[in-house]
Amino acid sequence: MTDLAIIGGSGFSKLEELEITRREVIHTPYGEPSAPVAHGVFKNKKVAFLPRHGTAHTIPPHKVNYRANIWALKHIGAKRIVAIAAVGGIGADMAPGVIAIPDQIIDYTYCRDHTYFEHDLSQVTHIDFTHPYSESLRQNLIAVAKKVGIPVVDNGIYGATQGPRLETAMEINRMERDGCTLVGMTGMPETSLARELELEYACCAVVANWAAGRGDGPITMKEIEAHIGRGMEQVITLIAALLGSLK
């Protein structure tokens, strides 16, 4: 049974170092996941991998079937999920190339299927979402990053926007007033769905660009891809160290 699952985001649609033993097509009550779940061995540890945007990176953020993805990982026996995400930097300490382990999230998304608790309920169900991420998994990521010499920002407030367009400068200004230090498009409802299924979940965010109005000019894909490429190399090292620390 696989204890840890990795959800790969933009720039992380495949895990080259993963020795795949099998791919599992999973049909869920909520439709089809983004891709078959890849089971394999990474640094001598069993791990499962699911690319959030599909194997060819063709599913935009607002069309990801988050419920199917999280349900599928629960179904295969995963207890912990590390979600990799490319984000924009809002806070002064969130420059392009930085890796952050956020501790809070604000949801600006809409019209997404965001809960499992809506049909055939024996009672109305609410989850405690005061602290949206698993603190033990967050601290584990922070500790192994320090051990292998990868600098990370050990906190952050992730603002989840609808996409697929990038934000306006004034939207980023509003988000900053709300307290956001990072902006991305896939953090919700992925984070809350994991909580509903009682899975430990943490986000490893790679800052790919300054958010709108924070940089010196327009945001370009060339800039984003360059920072993602460098950041993901560090993420692979971080994931390997995390696997080595898990019991």
Secondary structure, DSSP 4 states (H G I P E B T S, - for coil): ---EEEEE-TT-SS-TT-EEEEEE---BTTB--SSPEEEEEETTEEEEEEETTTTTT---GGG--HHHHHHHHHHTT--EEEEEEEEEE-STT--TT-EE---EEEE---SS---STTSS-SS------SS-S-HHHHHHHHHHHHHHT--EES--EEEE---SSPPPHHHHHHHHHHT-SEEESSSTTHHHHHHHTT-EEEEEEEEEEEPTTTSSS---HHHHHHHHHHHHHHHHHHHHHHHHH--
